[in-house]
């Protein structure tokens, strides 16, 4: 049986000098139907860790709850947070164990632990890759083209947010399954926070972008 893991969305994460930025569009599709225009695709698991989702929402929700419960259990037992690599490995094992009836979702896991900021991407069968920036979903190729051209490891927070938005906007303009609105989140030494609606409007104006 041939399985198609193409997912209708665009999500991304990138590291900058002092943290990580996560970005995603908000369009939820069911085939050619726009099922929802304000879907949440960035989820905070802990103040130091968040994930983006692309694919079947129900499958992603199950994995998010499993990961959240595992992290809570580990912290209660050992009194310290689980490392990002261990969190990614846990998701990988969970997804691989269901490989005969897989979770149809891609996830990007990003955040900070004692070893610094990290980004991991997982496919439906549990393969894990790590890099300074990652993309997922059907708009990946458009977003990746911008990131390849404009990403630098020494970006400031302001620069990183703008690069993330430019990459996301490129996908939203060209990929029919990505669009409507967007969400941007930041994880740094202060923890997880979302870019506010007024700040998003200001960014669009400064970059002369439309979504």
C-alpha positions, 0 to 999 in steps of 0.5 A, a space after each residue: 500500500 502506497 502512503 502519501 505523507 504530504 501534509 497541507 500546511 507550513 510550519 517552521 522553526 529556526 535558531 537565533 543567537 539567543 533562542 528559537 523562533 517557531 512559526 506556522 500558518 493557521 489554515 486547516 484543510 480537509 482535501 480541497 475544503 478549508 475546514 478552519 481558518 484559525 487552527 493552532 499549529 504551535 503548541 507549548 509543551 513546557 515553557 522551555 519546549 514547544 512543537 509545531 504540527 502538520 498532518 492529521 490533527 487528531 494524531 498530533 493531539 494524541 502525540 502532544 498529550 503523550 509527550 506532555 504526560 511523559 515530561 510531567 512524569 519525568 520531572 516528578 520522578 527526577 526533579 529535573 526537566 527532560 532534555 530535548 534530545 530525550 524528548 525527541 527520542 521518546 516521540 520517535 519511539 512512540 511513532 515508530 512503535 505504531 509504524 504499521 498504522 502510523 500517526 500521519 503527522 510531522 512534528 518539529 520540536 524546538 526549545 532549550 535545555 542545559 545544552 542550549 537551543 535545539 530543533 528536531 524534526 520527526 516524520 510519521 515513522 519516527 525518523 529524527 533529524 536536527 538542524 539550525 532550522 526546519 520546515 514541515 508541510 506542503 509549503 515547505 519548499 517555498 519556506 525553505 528557499 527563503 531560509 536557505 538564502 537569509 538564515 544566519 546563526 547570529 541573527 538577533 531576535 528581531 531579525 529571526 522573527 522577520 526571517 521566519 515571517 518572510 519564509 512563512 509568507 512565501 509559502 502562504 502566497 504559493 501553497 493553496 493549503 497554507 494561508 489565512 493567518 499566522 502564529 509566531 512564538 519565541 522561546 528564550 531565557 524567559 520561556 515561551 511567548 507568542 507574538 501579539 496580534 498588534 506586533 504581527 500587524 506591525 511586522 507585516 507593515 515593516 516587511 510590506 507583506 500580505 498573507 
